[in-house]
């Protein structure tokens, strides 16, 4: 799938591991600063991520990446059951439709597999994105990551058959 003349969406490959983890880390630290303090950002995204942990996490998920030539613009990871786990764009590609294009491709793939409902646990920053795509908040949750407290939102969207 192509979003514009230069962005290509394709399946994740193992060679994407380091760029995906770097994009995640940069995105958390640069794009969520207005909503999360430094302690929260470091708890969420270590500046020295464990690539083995990430490889295991991504191995259990379907992941799509958005490329702009050789640059990784964003990625989305989801469970085949319809749980959206990760949606992130590189800071220099923020608010350009990359995350929406990735989400729409993932939703289409899940719908084609017969999935009837999508779920996610969205951050404060991601909540408006998911609401824009038709998700509703089921509940607010307080979670602790590495001793640091976060507010997140359990959200769902019913897919039309």
N, C-alpha and C positions, 0 to 999 in steps of 0.2 A: 504494500500500500504506500502511496506517496501523498504527503500532506500539501506540498507545494512543489515548485520546480527543483528544490534541493534536498528536502527532508524525505528520507526513506525509512519506513518501519519494517523491521525484520525480526526473526526469532533470535533470541540470545544465544551466543556461543561461548564456550569456556574462555576463549581469548578475551572476552568482554569483561571478565571478572574484575580485574584491577580498575579499568575505567569506570565501571558501574559503581564500585565501592567509593572511588574518588569523587564521582559525581554526587552520590548520596551524601558524603561527608561535607563537600563544599556547599551543597544545597541547604543542608540543615544549618550550617554555620553562617551562611550569607543571607538566605531567604527567610529565615524564621526569627531573626534578631529582634524584630519589633514585638514578637509575641512571647519569646522565651529568653530568659537571662543566660549569661555565659555558662553557669553551672548546669542548667538544664540542657543546653546545647551540647556540652561535653559529655553529659550522661547519656544523651540520645545517640550521639555520633562521635565516638572517640577519634582523635586526630591520628591514632595509631591502630586502625582497625585490624582485626584478625581475619586474614583472607580465608583460612581454613573454615572458620565459623561461617563466613559469608558463602563460601562454596557449598557447604552443606545446606544452608538456608535456601539458596537459589536452586539447588538440585531438586528440592521438593516442590518447586513452584514452576508455573509457566511464566516466562518472561519475554517481553517484547522490548526492543530498543529502537530509538529514533536516532538516525544518523544524518549528519549534514556533512557530506563528503567524508573526511576522516575523523570528524569530531562527533562525539557522543552528545546528543542534545537532550536526551531523556530516556526514562525506562518505566515500565509498569510490570509488576509481578503479581500473580494471582494463583489461587488454588483452583483446580478443575471443578470444584464444587461451587465456585462463584464468590469466594472471599477475596477481595482486593486487598493485598498485603502492602504493597509499596507503589507509590506514584511520585516520581521526582523528575525535575528538569534541571539542567545545568543552569547556574545563575545567569549566564549571558544569554540564555534562551527563555528565561522566565516570561510569562504573560504574552507568548507569541503563538499559542494554540497547540504547542507540542504535547502537553499533558492531555488536553482534550482529544487530540488525534489518537494518542496511545490508548486512552480510555475507550473511545468509540470502537477501535479495532478489537480490544479485549472483550468488550461487551458483545460485539458481533460474533466473535469466536465462541464465547460462552453460550450465547443464545443458539448458535448453530449446533451446539452439543446438547441442547435441551435443558439448559439451566433456566430455572424459573424465577430465581431470586438472587440478587447480589447483596453482599454484606461487606462492611468495612469498619474499622476502628480508626476514625479520623482525628488528626490533631486539630488544634484550634485554627491553625493556618489552612489545613485541608478541608475543613468543614464547608466553607462557602463553595469550593470547587465541586464537592460531591452534591451539595444542594442544587447547584446549577445543572447538574446532570440527573436530577430527579430523585436523589436519595432523601430520606427523611430520618431525623434523629429518633432513635428508640429510647436511648438513655444517655445521660452524662456519666462518665466514669472517672474516678480518681485512681491513677496507677502510679507505682513506684518503679523507677528504673535506676539501678545503681545508687540507691538511697535518695534519689531525687523525685519529687512529686510532680505529676503532670495531670492535666485535664485532657480527656479525650472523649470522643463521641461514638457510641455504637450506632451505626447507621445501616439502613437497608433500602433496597429498591426492588420493586416487583417488575419483572420483565413481561412484556406482552407476548403471548404465544403466537 
